[in-house]
Amino acid sequence: MKRLFFIFISFCMAAALSAQLQERMVKVNVVPDHVDWKYELGEKVKFNVVVTKNRVPQENVTVWYEVAQDMMHPLLKDTIVLENGVLTLDAGTMKTPGFLRCRVWTKYDGRTVEGRATAAFEPEKIKPTAVLPNDFNTFWESAKQENVRIPMNVKLRLLPERCTEKVNVYEWNVQNYRLNSRVYGILCVPVKPGKYPALLRVPGAGVRGYAGAIVEAEKGMITLEIGIHGIPVTLEPSVYASLSQGGLYRYQYQNWDNRDEVYYKRVYMGCVRAVDYLCSMKEFDGSNLLVQGGSQGGALAIVTAVLNPRVTGVVSFFPALSDLSGYEKGRAGGWPHLFRDSTDAVEIRKKKLEVSSYYDVANFAKQLKVPVFFYLGYNDMVCPPTSTFSVYNVITSPKEIVIMEEAEHYAYPEHWSQALQWIYSKQGM
């Protein structure tokens, strides 16, 4: 049973990866004319376009293209036939730090195929548009104090089918935010008696179950992988599919006009509570506790480290909820893009901007005091690089960044492995 379970988990992980990194027979290859994709302000960029089939350039192919600043409306757009299979686009320049993106499409066998490339103009100079509220820390300290008064009421259920010779695996849940509201996850604890470092894994957006970080635990650490929706993480997949289209549909857009009712207030407190629990375990070594996540999880990792000072390190891949107000200043804002093409009335929009500043990762990042491993891709249009750089640039604690220029909203296996090695090094493993 254990072997079948791990085969199933491995299959699911491979399927998820292939969904992100599909190989195509026909590709639209777009590259800027600088090898590192970086430009100085005022320097002009050219994008070279080639459509290939089986890696062979194709002639007389019809393509259409757009050139725009990161997530903004197109500055250039046209449709053209590649008579000799190659196109060079003069895309202009930028006079302020940011990103200029070229997107090109063609059709093959009835399907639309896209390629894109994004030129970076002095991104290390991007500053957040988010304004730090005067009572930012007071607001969150008050929220934490309210949470502390709620008993954890820990519940653990051994999952024998997931346990290994080295690790005991539990479904875990504790009370959080209000009485009878709970946060759920998968806790993995080494079988061998002793003291261990800990890793909290926080989730990307969506509604799903979780397998737990079993492999990492087998290396010699306590791991806790949590969900954020207050529901068990061991249910049938059909339940999550129904909830994602039912009660949890578009949860990320809920209640941004009231700072105490935003969906993420309970989520942020759940992450803090998870750290509290890990620190209370007799098996915890008392000094090494890292938080890891990507996208929504990348945001939660940074937030958790600021709200709970017992965190000793952060791995954040392309964090969401970053510089949400960017669109108000004529540039990209972070996922979930609350203010992009908003149709809210002026007063409602103003209120949402005020509330969002309490949840903006850029405002948390300014207060980080622990080492950070950061990753992003220039082609990401879910968590755009303008928004993620606005976070990275304000971090003053020890930090390192890995940039995969061509990456969209994904990371290659090598980069996840690199982050894991960083975690191991911080934990002395």
N, C-alpha and C positions, 0 to 999 in steps of 0.2 A: 504493500500500500504506500509506504513512504517513497519508494522508488517511483511509482506511478505518479504520485503527487508532484514530485520534483520535476519529472518529465513534463507534466502538464504545465507547471509554472514556467519552466524554461520555454515551452512552446508559446505560451501567452506573451512572454517577454520578447521572443523573437518576432512574433506576429506584430506586436506593437511597434517594434523597431522598424520592421519592413514597411509598416504603414507610414512611417515618418520619412524613410529614406528609400523610396521606390526607385528602382532602376528602370529607365525607359529606353526603348529602342530608338525613338526619335527624341532628340534633345534640342532645346534652344540654349545655346551657350552665349552668355553675356559676360564680358570682362572689361574693366576699366584699363586705361593705358599706363597705369602705374602698378608695378608688381605687388606692392603692399597695400594698394587701394587707398592710399592716404595722399592728401593734397593740402597745400597751404591756401589760406584765404586769398581769393582773387585769381588763383591758378585755374586754368581751364582744363576740363576733363573730357576725354573722348571715350566712348564705349564701343567696343568691337563685338559684332554679333555674327554668329555662324550657326546655321541649323544643320544638324547631323543626323544621319540614319545609319545605325551600325557603325558609328564613329566616322562616317564618310560625309563630308560637306555636300549639301544638296543645293542644286541650282533651281532657279525659277520658282522659288517658294514665296508665297505671300505671307507677310508678317504685319502685325500692327504693334505699335509701341507707345509708351508714355515715359516722360521724364518728369520727375517731381521731387521736391524736397520731402524728407521723411514723413509719410502719411498725409501729405498735403495734396491739393488739387493739381492736376498736371500743368506744367509750364510748356511742354512740347508734346504733341501727339500726332500720329500720322499712320497711314497704311502704305506699304511699299512692297514691290516684288524684288527679291534678291536674285537678280539675273545671273550673277557669277557666284552666288552662294555666300557672299560676305557683305556686311554693312558696317560702316563706321559713322557713329552719331556724334556730332559736336554738341555737347550737352550744356555748355556754359560753365558757370562757376557759382560759388557762394561767397558772400561777404561777411557772414557771421558763422560761428562754429556750428557744425551740424552735418547732415548727410543728404546727398543727392542720389536718387535711385532711378535706375533705368529698368523698366519692365517690358518684355517683348513676348508676344504670343504668336502661335501659328496653329493651324488645325491639321490633324492627321487621323485618318480613319474615323472621322466624325467627332474626335475628341480635341479639346483645346489643350495645348501644351505651353507652359510658361517658363521663361528663364528670366533671371534678374541679377543685377549687380548694383552695389551701393558704394559710392565714393564717400570717404570720410574726410571732412574738412576740419582739421584741428579739434577733434572730439574731446581731447583732454581739457579743453577750455569751456565746455558746456556747463552751464550753471543751472540749478533747478529753478523753476518758476514758483514752486510751492512756497507759501509763506508760513513760517512757524508761529502758531498761535501763542499768545502770552501765557495762557494757562494750559499749554500742551502737557507738561509733566504733571501738573496738579490733577488734570483730568484722568490720566492713566494711573497715577498713584491711588486716586480715589477708587477707580475700578478694581485695582488689585486688592485693596483693603476690603472691599465688599466681597470679593471672591474668597479671600482668606477665611471669612466668617462662615462660609459654607463647608460643612464636613466633606472630606474626600469620599468617604464611604466606598473604599476600593473593592472591586470585584474582579476575581481572576478565574478563568476556566481553562484548564489544561486542554490542549489540542493534540492528542496522542498521534494523530495521523501526520502532523507537521513536525513533531519532535525528531531529533536526531540523536546519535550517540553522544554528541558534545553539547547539545542545546535543548533546553526545555522551552516550548512555545506555548504561549497563553493568549487567549482573547482577554483583553484588559479593558476595564472602564472605570471611570471615577466621576463623581458628581462635579458639576461645573456651572458657574454663572448664576444659576438659581436652583432651588430645591427640585429634585427629580429630573433636572436636565443633566445629561451626561456626555462625556467625550469618550470615544471608543478607539481602540487600536490593537495592534499585535505586539506583545512583549516577548522578547527572546532573552533568555538568561543562561549563561554557561552552566553546565552541570557540575563541573569541578568546583569545589568550595574555594573561595578566595575573594579578593577585591578586584573590581574591573572598572575600566573607563566606560563611558556611556555615549551612545549616539541616538539623538532624536531625529527621526525623518518626518518631515512635514509635507503635505500633499500638494500637487498641482491641482488646477481647477477641474471640476467635474464631480460626478457621483459614482462611486465604485467601491468594491471591496479591496482588501489588501492582504498580501501574503506574509508580510513581515520581512525584516532584514536578517534572514537566517544565516546566509553565507558570511556576512560581516560578524555576526555573533560567534560563529565558529572560529573566527580569528582570535577571539578573546575579548569581547566587549558585550555590554548590555545594550540591546537595541530596542527602540520603541518606535513603531511606525503608526501614526495616528490618522484618523479621518477627521473631518471638521463638521459633519452635519448632525451629530448627536444621534446617530443610528449605528447599530452593530455593523462591523466590517467583514462579517463572515456569512452574509446572506446570499441567496441565489442571485446571479447576475440579472435576471429578469426583474427583480425588485428594484435594483438601482436604475435600470432602464426606465421603469415606470415612474420612479420618483424624479428622475431628471426631466421628465416631460410633464410631471404633475406638481406636487407641492414644492419641489426644489427647482422648478424651472426658472432660469435666469435669476438665481439667488444672488448673484453678484451685483445686481442692480437694485436690491431692496433697501428702502428707507434711508437714502442718502440725504434726505431733508431733515433728519433728526439724529444728532450725534449719539444719542443713547440707544437708538433702535437700528443702527446700521448692522447688517448681518455679521460683519467682521468683528464687532465688539466681542461677541460671545466666542468667536473663533480665536481672536488674539488671547483672550483669557484662557481658553482651552490649551493653547500652546504653553502659556506660563504654568498652568497647572500640571501639564505633563512633565515639565522640568522639575517642579516641586516634588512630584512623585519619584522621579528617578533619583533625586538627591536624598530622598527618605529611605531608599533601599539599603539594606544591610550589605548587599553585595557591591554597592557603588564605592569606588575608591576615594571619593570625596573631592577630586581635583580636576578630572578631565571629562568634560561634557560638551560635545559638539552638536550643532544643529545643521541639517542638510536639507535642501529642497530646490526645486526648479520651478520657474514661472510663478504661479500663486505660491508655491512652496518656497521659491527664492525670496519672495516678499516676507513670508511668515518666518523664515530663518533669521532674517535681519531684525524683524520686529521682536521676535522672541529673545534674541540676545540683548536687546536694549531693555526690554521690560523685565527680564530676569537675569541679574548680574552674575548668577552662578554658571551661566554659559561661558565656555572658554574659547570657542572658535566657531566660525560660520562658513558653510559652503553655500553660495548663492548663485544659481544659474539663471540668467535672464529674468530678474525679478519683476513681477507684475506690480500693480498698484503704485507705480513709480512716477512721480511728477505728473499727477493726474490733471493738473491745471494747465499743462502745456498748450492745449488747444486754444485756451483763452489768450495766449500770447503769440498765436500764429505759428505754432510748431507742434510736433507730435507730443501727445500725452500717453501715459501708460495704460495697459489693460486694466479695467474693462472699457476704456475709452468713453468715459461718462459724458464728456463734453464735446465729442466729435459730432458735428452736424446736429447739435441738440435743438429740439423744438420747444424746450421748456420756456415758460414765461420768465421774464427778466428777474423777478423777485425769487422765483423758485430756483433758477439757475444760480443766483447770488447765494442763496442759502446752501445749496449743494456744494458750491465752491468752498464756503466756510467750513462745512462739516467735513468735506474730504481732506482738508488740511490736517485733521486729527488722525487720519488713517494713512496718510501718504508716506510711503517708504523713504522718500527723500528726507523727510523731517526726522525719521528715526535714524537714518544712516549718519546724520550729523553727530549723533551721540554714541556711535559704536566705539567700544574700547577694547575689542578683542580682534585677533587675526582673522582675515577674511580671504577666502579663495573665491574668485569671481569669474564668470564665464558669460560671453555673449557672442552673437553673430550679427554682422552688419545687415544681412538680408531679412532679419526678423521683422515681420509686420504684425505680430501678436503683441509682443513686448518690444516696441521699437528701440533701436540703439540710442536715439536721442534721449529717451526716458531712462534707460538703464545706465547710460553714461552720467546722467545728472545725479544718479545715486552714487555710482562708483567714485565720482570726482570729489564728493564731499566727505568721503570716509577718510578719517585721519589716523586710524589705527593701522598696524601693519597689514599690508594688503598685496595681493598679486592677482593679475588678470590674465586670462587666456582668451584670445580673440580668434574665432574661426570666421574669416571674412565672408565666405560664401554661405554660411549656415543660416537657415531660416529659424523657425521655432523648434529647434532640436539640437542635440549634441551627438557627436560620434562616440562610439564605444570607448575610443582612446581617451576622450576627455572625461567621461565618467570614471574611467580607471585612474586617470591622473588625479581627479578630485579625491578618490578613495585612498590613493597613496598619500595624499596630503593629510587626510584624516588620520591614517595610521601613524604618520610621522609626528603629528601633534599629540597623539596618545602614547607615544613611545613604543610603538609596536614594530 
